[in-house]
């Protein structure tokens, strides 16, 4: 047998070294830390560090208590760390109040344990919490949108790290599909409304969309199982967002409650429906 033939029949060796031990949750937690540090350093996105303490504390405590109570095990805190930081970054309540950060973190973590189907939670925790608070307390809670500015180097750093993370996690196709869809649909909205095309697509550089692109849409626990399915779902989410934006452009009453964060609301509706359909097509898990 030739060397080439022998090599062909031998199993490929498993990845070794440092990178073999780095899993997607570690990468996503590192990226959320970069987002937080850069955002606070350049744009002071946190009103105080109490915001971070309350959000992280509530998320980690909720995760530990619910996991121990319902599953009988102490959990990894990486998911809670990501959710707590995301709530701290995105939530912008009225000045001086801290309860939305604690409540948002509590809703996010609790949703993982309560809103399940066939052993899988259906919503990205942060997506569900932000959507719920925006609908239930619109007078007290808003969402961070353009406050980071659009400095090229800041956006470039975050996007470079974010793209590296989703590439390593083999989820780059989700991010790129949404990005292309958003730009194309932005052009369509501009043609329909007469708005400037750049104005329509600029929000993609903001913090809400960075969290959407690199965390919410790519959450491995709340994405469908096939690559083609994930691409189709992301396109539908982008179309849903476009419909909400157009509805608000033309002052449609049905779209008004979702005006503050159409992308987040579109994911909150379409994502879980896609998950239920995907899970229902598979054999029920053996208990």
C-alpha positions in Angstrom: 0.0 0.0 0.0 1.4 3.4 -0.9 1.8 6.2 1.6 -1.0 8.1 0.0 -3.4 5.2 0.2 -2.4 4.5 3.8 -3.0 8.1 4.7 -6.4 8.0 3.0 -7.7 5.2 5.2 -6.4 6.4 8.5 -8.8 8.5 10.6 -8.0 12.1 10.9 -6.4 13.1 14.2 -8.5 15.2 16.5 -7.5 18.8 16.8 -5.0 19.3 19.6 -3.5 22.2 21.5 -5.1 25.3 23.0 -7.7 25.8 20.3 -9.0 22.3 20.6 -10.1 23.2 24.1 -11.8 26.4 23.2 -15.5 25.9 22.6 -18.1 28.3 21.1 -19.4 29.4 24.6 -15.8 30.5 25.5 -15.5 32.4 22.2 -18.9 34.1 22.6 -18.1 35.1 26.2 -14.8 36.6 25.1 -16.6 38.5 22.4 -19.2 39.9 24.7 -16.4 41.0 27.0 -14.8 42.9 24.1 -18.1 44.6 23.2 -18.6 45.7 26.8 -15.0 46.9 27.3 -14.8 48.8 24.0 -18.4 50.2 24.4 -17.6 51.5 27.9 -14.2 52.8 27.1 -15.2 54.7 24.0 -18.9 55.6 24.6 -19.6 55.0 28.3 -22.6 52.7 27.6 -23.0 51.9 31.3 -24.6 54.5 33.5 -22.6 53.0 36.4 -20.9 49.8 37.2 -23.9 48.9 39.4 -25.7 48.2 36.1 -23.3 45.5 35.3 -23.2 44.1 38.9 -27.0 43.9 39.0 -27.4 42.3 35.6 -24.6 39.8 36.0 -25.5 39.0 39.6 -29.2 38.3 38.7 -28.2 36.2 35.7 -25.7 34.1 37.5 -27.8 33.6 40.6 -30.9 32.7 38.6 -28.9 30.2 36.5 -27.4 28.6 39.6 -30.7 28.3 41.5 -32.8 27.1 38.6 -30.3 24.6 37.4 -29.7 23.2 40.9 -33.5 23.1 41.7 -34.8 21.8 38.4 -31.9 19.7 37.1 -30.0 18.9 40.3 -26.6 20.1 39.0 -24.5 23.2 39.3 -24.4 24.9 35.9 -21.6 26.5 33.9 -22.0 30.2 34.2 -20.9 31.1 30.7 -24.4 31.4 29.3 -25.5 33.5 32.3 -22.4 35.7 31.8 -23.3 36.3 28.2 -26.9 37.0 29.0 -26.1 39.3 31.9 -23.6 41.3 29.9 -26.0 41.5 26.9 -28.8 42.9 29.2 -26.4 45.4 30.7 -25.4 46.6 27.2 -28.8 46.7 25.5 -31.1 47.9 28.3 -31.5 51.7 28.6 -34.1 52.5 31.2 -35.0 55.8 32.6 -32.2 57.5 34.4 -31.3 56.2 37.9 -33.4 53.0 37.9 -31.7 49.6 38.2 -34.6 47.2 38.3 -34.8 46.6 34.5 -31.3 45.1 34.6 -32.1 42.7 37.3 -35.6 41.9 36.0 -34.2 41.5 32.4 -31.6 39.1 33.5 -34.1 37.1 35.6 -36.5 36.9 32.6 -33.7 35.8 30.3 -32.5 33.0 32.4 -35.9 31.8 33.5 -37.1 31.6 29.9 -34.5 28.9 29.2 -36.0 26.6 31.8 -39.7 27.4 31.3 -40.2 28.1 27.6 -39.0 24.7 26.3 -40.1 22.2 23.7 -38.6 18.7 23.6 -35.9 19.7 26.0 -34.8 22.8 24.1 -35.5 26.4 24.9 -37.0 28.2 22.0 -35.9 31.8 22.5 -32.4 33.2 22.8 -32.6 34.4 26.4 -31.5 38.0 25.8 -33.8 38.3 22.8 -36.8 37.1 24.8 -36.0 39.4 27.8 -35.5 42.5 25.8 -38.6 41.9 23.7 -40.7 41.3 26.9 -39.5 44.4 28.7 -40.0 46.6 25.6 -43.6 45.4 25.3 -44.5 45.4 29.0 -42.7 48.5 30.1 -42.3 50.8 27.1 -42.4 53.9 29.2 -39.5 52.8 31.4 -37.3 50.7 29.2 -35.7 51.5 25.8 -32.9 49.7 23.9 -29.4 50.9 23.1 -29.3 51.8 19.4 -26.9 54.3 17.9 -25.1 55.5 21.1 -21.8 53.9 20.1 -21.3 56.1 17.1 -19.9 54.9 13.9 -16.1 55.4 14.3 -14.6 53.1 11.6 -11.8 51.7 13.7 -14.1 50.8 16.6 -16.6 49.0 14.3 -13.7 47.3 12.5 -12.3 45.9 15.7 -15.6 44.5 16.9 -16.5 43.1 13.5 -13.1 41.5 13.0 -13.3 39.7 16.3 -17.0 38.9 15.8 -16.4 37.4 12.4 -13.5 35.4 13.7 -15.7 34.0 16.5 -18.6 32.9 14.3 -16.2 31.5 11.8 -14.6 29.3 14.5 -18.0 28.3 15.7 -19.0 27.4 12.1 -21.9 29.9 12.1 -20.5 32.4 9.7 -23.2 31.7 7.2 -25.9 33.0 9.6 -24.2 36.3 10.1 -23.4 36.8 6.4 -26.9 35.9 5.3 -28.5 38.4 7.6 -25.9 41.1 6.7 -26.6 40.6 2.9 -30.3 40.4 3.5 -30.3 43.6 5.6 -28.4 45.6 3.0 -30.5 44.4 0.1 -33.8 45.0 2.0 -32.4 48.4 3.0 -32.1 49.3 -0.6 -35.7 48.1 -1.2 -37.0 50.2 1.7 -35.1 53.2 0.4 -36.6 52.8 -3.1 -40.1 52.4 -1.6 -39.9 55.3 0.9 -37.6 57.6 -1.0 -35.1 57.6 2.0 -31.4 57.7 1.6 -30.0 54.1 1.2 -27.0 54.8 3.5 -29.4 56.0 6.2 -31.3 52.7 5.9 -28.3 50.5 6.3 -26.3 52.5 8.8 -27.9 50.8 11.9 -26.1 47.6 11.1 -23.0 49.1 12.6 -24.7 49.9 15.9 -24.4 47.8 19.1 -27.9 46.3 18.9 -27.2 44.8 15.5 -23.7 43.6 16.6 -25.3 41.7 19.4 -28.0 40.4 17.1 -25.5 39.3 14.4 -22.9 37.7 16.7 -25.0 36.4 19.6 -28.8 36.2 19.2 -29.0 34.9 15.6 -26.0 32.5 16.1 -27.0 31.1 19.4 -26.4 27.3 18.8 -29.2 26.3 21.2 -31.9 28.3 19.4 -31.0 27.7 15.7 -32.5 25.0 13.5 -30.5 21.9 12.8 -29.7 22.3 9.1 -27.5 24.8 7.3 -30.1 25.5 4.6 -32.8 25.8 7.3 -30.7 28.4 9.2 -30.2 30.4 6.1 -33.9 30.4 5.3 -34.9 31.4 8.8 -32.4 34.3 8.9 -33.8 35.6 5.5 -37.3 35.4 7.0 -36.2 37.3 10.1 -34.7 40.0 7.9 -37.9 40.2 5.8 -40.0 40.4 9.0 -37.8 43.3 10.3 -38.2 45.0 6.9 -42.0 44.7 7.1 -42.0 46.2 10.6 -39.8 49.1 9.5 -42.0 49.8 6.5 -45.1 49.6 8.7 -43.7 52.2 11.0 -42.6 54.4 8.0 -46.2 54.5 6.9 -47.5 54.8 10.5 -49.4 51.5 10.6 -50.9 50.9 14.0 -50.0 47.2 14.1 -46.3 48.0 13.7 -46.1 50.8 16.3 -45.4 48.6 19.4 -42.4 47.1 17.6 -40.8 50.4 16.4 -38.1 50.5 19.0 -36.4 47.3 17.9 -37.9 45.7 14.8 -35.0 43.2 14.3 -35.2 41.9 17.9 -39.0 41.5 17.6 -38.8 39.8 14.3 -36.3 37.2 15.7 -38.6 36.8 18.8 -41.5 35.8 16.6 -39.9 33.9 13.7 -37.1 32.1 15.5 -39.2 30.1 18.0 -41.7 29.1 15.3 -38.8 27.8 13.2 -37.4 25.9 16.2 -40.8 24.2 17.0 -41.1 23.1 13.3 -37.6 21.8 13.2 -37.9 19.9 16.5 -41.3 18.5 15.6 -39.9 16.9 12.5 -37.4 14.9 14.6 -38.1 11.8 16.7 -38.9 12.6 20.3 -35.9 12.4 22.6 -35.6 9.3 24.7 -35.9 10.0 28.4 
